[in-house]
């Protein structure tokens, strides 16, 4: 097997993978209150306008704007208050010329009113501003400032029009989206089923975290870091356990797990060696099999990217830093794509000054863990150097500094973009 054949830059490698992913996951209906972070299966339209009635944005008086034209503190407009709109009830007060009604924030505007004057811009004829409810009607007020038609009033449909598309299909629901749906009375929402991601660890030297390691053995880390990333992306991790370095055992475990899930991830076995079986196993699972073996990045160059029957299949390096970074680069976007999300959600990014020089090679993307510290000039990014098999390189970091594909390193003092974990 040629070493690292068909090596591609990360962006091209992702696009190649996306072309072979089929987002065919079924939809399920859940209560809207439980939908935060889920992905809409269909476009959602408004069953009614919002607001459904004209509402006041202020505590004050509903009135006819024309009755206040020219009003000022030196020459106020005098209006007669003839009633009050009770919160939570329809406005039944009828206003004639020169009349007003007490309204509260969110209250309905009488049909014969077209504006609201803020209570602070009025006073009773006695010289006091109205501060309590329960005045006997009618009483007279002075309006100290003119208001325009529609001022301090939310119109019907000003927020959402009847029948308008409020959320497209493939939209990741956020807390404000959940609130918006519930405001329209949409208590159930159709969402894409969470993708199930099968995770296999391989290697004769790998043991479970519960076991006591003897010299030559290492505990399985990758299954759990990958599982955490799967959950963050909206998927369901399915741990397939640890498979020894035996072709038949790996082939059987991979085939069984892929049949039960929507995506398969295998860690270790991606380095080019006589014991490398991952490529052969992926090719044997179905078409098209391995799409590329090798990505122009560091760490994680020997990553295997493949697909079987529209399902993504990844072979990650065994080193935990490489595995986590590469799954974040390929596995996480694939999970979103399986749910019908065409555009990746924005990730947490900050700008910081680089604390020291970082060397790099042109022609590949480098990702360097960094911790963030406060300084007089803002955030300072301090590289956390370490080999890709040292998980605490990431534990001690706050994010990753990306060194672009064709840049030969970064200099201390430069502003750099740090991708937060």
C-alpha positions in Angstrom: 0.0 0.0 0.0 1.5 3.4 -0.9 2.1 5.7 2.0 -0.6 8.4 2.5 -2.1 8.1 -1.0 -4.5 10.8 -2.2 -3.6 13.3 0.6 -5.8 16.3 0.5 -6.1 19.6 2.4 -8.8 19.5 5.2 -11.4 21.6 3.3 -11.2 19.4 0.2 -11.2 16.2 2.2 -14.4 17.3 4.0 -16.1 18.1 0.7 -15.2 14.7 -0.7 -16.7 13.1 2.4 -19.9 15.2 2.2 -20.4 14.1 -1.4 -20.8 10.6 -0.2 -23.0 11.2 2.8 -26.8 10.7 2.4 -28.9 12.5 5.0 -31.8 10.1 5.2 -32.4 9.9 8.9 -36.1 9.7 9.8 -38.0 12.4 11.6 -39.6 12.2 15.0 -42.0 14.5 16.8 -41.1 15.8 20.3 -42.4 18.4 22.6 -41.0 21.8 21.7 -39.7 22.4 25.3 -37.3 19.4 24.7 -36.1 20.5 21.3 -33.1 22.7 22.2 -30.1 21.6 20.1 -32.2 19.3 17.8 -32.5 19.8 14.0 -35.8 20.7 12.3 -36.9 18.0 9.8 -39.2 20.3 7.8 -39.7 24.0 7.4 -42.0 25.5 10.0 -44.6 28.2 9.2 -46.5 30.5 11.5 -50.1 29.3 12.2 -51.1 32.8 13.1 -49.7 36.3 13.2 -47.6 37.5 16.2 -48.7 39.6 17.9 -52.3 38.5 17.3 -53.6 41.9 18.5 -52.2 45.4 18.8 -50.3 45.7 22.0 -48.8 48.5 24.1 -45.0 48.6 24.6 -45.3 51.0 27.5 -47.3 51.7 30.6 -49.4 54.8 29.7 -52.5 55.9 27.9 -54.0 54.6 24.7 -55.4 57.5 22.6 -55.8 59.0 19.2 -52.5 60.5 18.1 -54.3 63.4 16.4 -55.5 64.6 19.8 -51.9 65.2 20.9 -50.5 67.1 17.9 -48.7 70.2 19.0 -48.6 69.2 22.6 -45.7 70.3 24.8 -44.9 71.0 28.4 -45.7 74.7 28.0 -48.9 73.9 26.0 -50.1 70.4 26.9 -53.0 68.6 25.4 -55.9 67.9 27.8 -57.5 64.5 27.5 -60.3 62.8 29.4 -59.4 59.2 30.7 -62.6 57.2 30.4 -61.4 53.7 31.3 -58.7 51.1 31.7 -57.7 48.0 29.6 -57.4 45.1 32.0 -54.4 42.9 31.4 -55.2 39.5 29.8 -58.6 40.7 28.5 -59.8 42.2 25.3 -60.0 46.0 25.1 -63.7 47.0 25.2 -63.2 50.8 25.9 -64.5 53.0 23.2 -62.6 56.2 22.7 -64.0 59.4 21.2 -62.3 62.6 20.3 -60.2 63.9 23.2 -60.4 60.6 25.2 -57.8 58.1 26.5 -57.7 54.8 28.4 -55.1 53.4 30.8 -53.0 50.6 29.2 -50.1 48.5 30.6 -47.1 47.0 28.9 -48.3 44.2 26.7 -52.0 45.2 27.1 -54.4 45.3 24.1 -55.0 48.7 22.4 -58.6 49.7 22.0 -59.9 49.6 18.4 -60.5 53.3 18.4 -56.9 54.2 19.5 -53.8 54.4 17.3 -51.0 55.3 19.7 -49.8 55.2 23.3 -48.3 58.0 25.3 -45.8 57.0 28.0 -47.1 57.6 31.5 -44.0 59.7 32.3 -45.0 62.2 29.6 -48.3 62.9 31.3 -49.7 64.2 34.5 -53.1 64.5 36.0 -54.7 67.9 36.0 -54.1 68.0 39.8 -50.4 68.2 38.9 -49.5 64.6 39.9 -48.6 61.7 37.6 -50.9 58.7 37.9 -49.1 56.1 40.0 -51.8 53.8 41.1 -54.6 52.0 39.4 -58.2 52.4 40.6 -58.8 56.1 39.9 -62.4 56.9 39.3 -63.3 57.6 35.7 -63.4 60.0 34.1 -60.5 62.1 35.1 -58.4 64.5 33.1 -54.7 64.3 32.2 -52.2 66.7 30.5 -50.2 65.2 27.7 -46.8 66.9 27.7 -45.5 65.6 24.4 -47.1 64.8 21.0 -47.1 61.2 19.8 -47.3 59.8 16.3 -49.6 57.3 14.9 -48.4 53.8 15.9 -46.0 55.1 18.5 -45.4 52.7 21.4 -47.7 50.1 19.7 -46.9 46.6 18.4 -49.0 46.0 15.3 -50.6 42.7 14.4 -48.0 40.6 12.6 -45.2 43.0 13.3 -43.1 40.1 14.8 -44.3 37.2 12.5 -46.8 37.2 9.6 -49.5 34.6 9.3 -48.1 31.7 7.1 -44.5 33.1 7.1 -41.7 30.5 7.2 -40.2 31.0 10.6 -37.5 28.2 10.6 -36.2 26.3 7.6 -35.6 22.5 7.5 -32.1 21.6 8.7 -32.0 24.4 11.4 -30.4 23.7 14.7 -32.9 24.8 17.3 -31.6 27.4 19.9 -33.3 28.5 23.1 -34.7 31.6 21.4 -36.1 29.3 18.6 -37.8 27.2 21.2 -39.3 30.3 22.8 -40.5 31.6 19.4 -42.2 28.3 18.6 -44.0 28.2 21.9 -45.1 31.8 21.5 -47.0 30.6 18.4 -48.5 27.7 20.3 -46.4 25.2 18.5 -45.9 22.7 21.3 -44.7 19.8 19.1 -41.9 20.0 16.5 -40.7 17.5 13.9 -36.9 17.0 14.3 -34.4 14.7 12.7 -33.6 11.6 14.7 -30.2 11.9 16.5 -27.5 10.1 14.4 -26.1 7.0 16.1 -22.3 6.9 15.9 -20.6 3.6 16.5 -17.1 3.9 18.1 -14.5 1.1 18.1 -11.1 1.1 19.8 -8.5 -1.2 18.4 -5.2 -2.6 19.6 -3.8 -5.4 21.6 -2.3 -2.9 24.0 -5.6 -1.1 24.7 -7.6 -1.8 27.9 -10.7 -0.4 29.5 -10.3 2.6 31.9 -11.5 0.3 34.8 -8.6 -2.1 34.3 -5.2 -1.8 36.0 -2.5 -1.2 33.3 0.7 -3.2 33.3 3.8 -2.1 31.4 2.9 -2.0 27.6 -0.8 -1.4 28.1 -2.7 1.9 27.8 -6.3 2.7 28.8 -8.9 3.5 26.1 -9.2 7.3 25.9 -10.3 7.9 22.4 -13.7 6.1 22.7 -14.7 8.6 25.4 -13.3 11.8 24.0 -15.0 11.0 20.6 -18.2 10.1 22.4 -18.2 13.5 24.1 -17.8 15.2 20.8 -20.6 13.1 19.3 -23.0 14.2 22.1 -22.0 17.9 21.6 -22.8 17.7 17.9 -26.3 16.2 18.6 -25.4 12.5 18.0 -25.8 9.4 20.2 -22.5 7.5 20.8 -22.6 3.8 20.7 -19.5 2.3 22.2 -18.5 -1.0 20.5 -15.6 -1.8 22.9 -12.0 -2.8 22.2 -11.1 -5.1 19.3 -7.7 -6.8 19.2 -5.3 -6.5 16.3 -7.0 -9.4 14.4 -8.4 -8.8 10.9 -11.3 -11.1 11.2 -12.3 -9.8 14.6 -12.1 -6.2 13.5 -14.0 -6.9 10.2 -16.8 -8.6 12.1 -17.0 -5.9 14.8 -17.0 -3.1 12.3 -19.7 -4.7 10.1 -22.0 -5.4 13.0 -21.6 -1.9 14.5 -22.1 -0.1 11.2 -25.3 -2.1 10.6 -26.7 -0.7 13.9 -25.6 2.9 13.5 -25.4 5.8 11.0 -21.7 6.4 11.2 -18.6 4.3 12.2 -15.4 5.5 13.9 -12.4 3.4 14.5 -9.4 4.7 16.4 -5.8 3.4 16.0 -4.7 1.3 13.1 -4.5 4.3 10.7 -0.7 4.5 10.7 1.0 2.9 7.7 2.5 -0.4 8.9 2.4 -4.1 8.3 -0.3 -4.3 11.0 -2.5 -1.7 9.4 -5.9 -3.4 8.8 -8.3 -0.4 9.0 -8.1 0.5 5.3 -8.8 -3.1 4.3 -11.7 -3.4 6.7 -13.3 -0.2 5.5 -12.9 -1.2 1.8 -14.5 -4.5 2.7 -17.6 -3.0 4.3 -19.1 -1.7 1.0 -19.0 1.0 -1.6 -17.3 3.3 -2.1 -15.1 2.4 0.9 -11.9 4.4 1.6 -12.0 7.9 0.0 -8.6 9.0 1.1 -5.8 7.9 3.5 -4.0 11.0 4.7 -5.0 14.6 5.3 -2.6 17.6 5.0 -2.7 18.4 8.7 -0.7 18.1 11.9 -1.5 16.3 14.1 -3.5 13.6 12.5 -2.0 13.2 9.0 -2.7 9.4 8.7 -6.5 9.9 9.2 -8.7 7.6 7.0 -11.8 9.1 5.5 -14.4 6.8 3.9 -18.1 6.1 3.3 -20.2 3.0 3.0 -23.7 3.2 1.6 -24.1 6.9 2.5 -22.7 6.4 6.0 -19.5 8.2 7.0 -16.6 5.9 8.2 -13.5 7.3 9.8 -10.2 5.7 10.8 -8.6 7.9 13.5 -5.0 7.9 14.6 -4.5 6.2 18.0 -2.9 9.2 19.6 -5.6 10.9 21.6 -4.7 14.5 20.6 -4.7 13.5 16.9 -7.9 11.5 17.3 -9.8 14.3 19.0 -8.7 17.0 16.6 -9.4 14.9 13.5 -12.8 13.8 14.7 -13.6 17.5 15.4 -12.5 18.3 11.8 -14.4 15.4 10.1 -16.7 13.5 12.4 -18.5 16.5 13.9 -19.3 18.1 10.5 -20.4 14.7 9.3 -22.9 14.4 12.2 -24.4 17.7 11.3 -24.6 16.8 7.6 -26.4 13.5 8.5 -29.0 15.7 10.2 -29.5 17.8 7.1 -27.5 20.8 8.4 -25.9 22.4 5.4 -24.0 25.1 7.3 -21.9 24.3 10.3 -22.9 26.2 13.4 -20.5 29.0 14.4 -17.8 27.8 16.8 -16.4 29.7 19.7 -13.6 31.8 18.4 -11.5 34.4 20.1 -8.6 36.6 19.0 -5.4 36.7 21.1 -1.8 37.8 20.8 0.6 34.9 20.4 2.9 34.4 23.4 5.8 32.8 21.5 6.9 31.8 18.0 5.4 28.7 16.5 7.2 26.8 13.7 5.2 25.2 10.9 5.7 23.7 7.4 4.0 25.2 4.4 1.5 22.9 2.7 -0.4 21.6 5.7 -2.6 23.0 8.4 -1.2 22.9 11.9 -3.3 22.9 15.0 -1.5 23.9 18.2 -3.1 23.6 21.6 -3.0 26.9 23.6 -4.1 28.2 26.9 -5.5 31.7 27.2 -4.3 34.3 29.8 -5.3 37.8 30.5 -2.8 40.6 29.9 -2.7 44.3 29.7 -3.1 44.1 25.9 -6.0 41.6 26.0 -5.9 37.9 25.7 -2.6 36.1 25.4 -2.4 32.7 23.6 0.4 30.5 25.1 1.1 27.4 23.0 0.9 24.1 24.9 3.5 22.0 23.1 3.4 18.3 23.5 3.3 15.1 21.5 0.1 13.9 20.0 -0.1 10.9 22.3 -0.3 13.1 25.4 -3.9 13.7 26.3 -3.1 16.3 28.9 -1.8 18.5 26.2 -5.5 19.2 25.5 -6.5 19.0 29.1 -4.2 21.9 29.9 -5.4 24.0 26.9 -8.4 26.2 26.2 -8.4 25.9 22.5 -6.5 25.4 19.2 -4.4 27.9 17.3 -4.8 27.2 13.6 -1.8 27.8 11.4 -3.1 28.2 7.8 -2.2 25.8 5.0 0.5 27.8 3.3 2.0 29.8 6.2 5.4 28.8 7.5 4.8 29.5 11.2 3.6 32.4 13.4 5.6 35.0 15.3 5.2 36.1 18.9 3.0 39.2 19.2 0.8 38.3 16.1 -2.9 38.3 16.5 -4.1 34.7 16.2 -7.5 33.0 16.0 -8.1 30.5 18.8 -10.8 27.9 18.3 -12.2 27.2 21.7 -13.0 23.7 22.9 
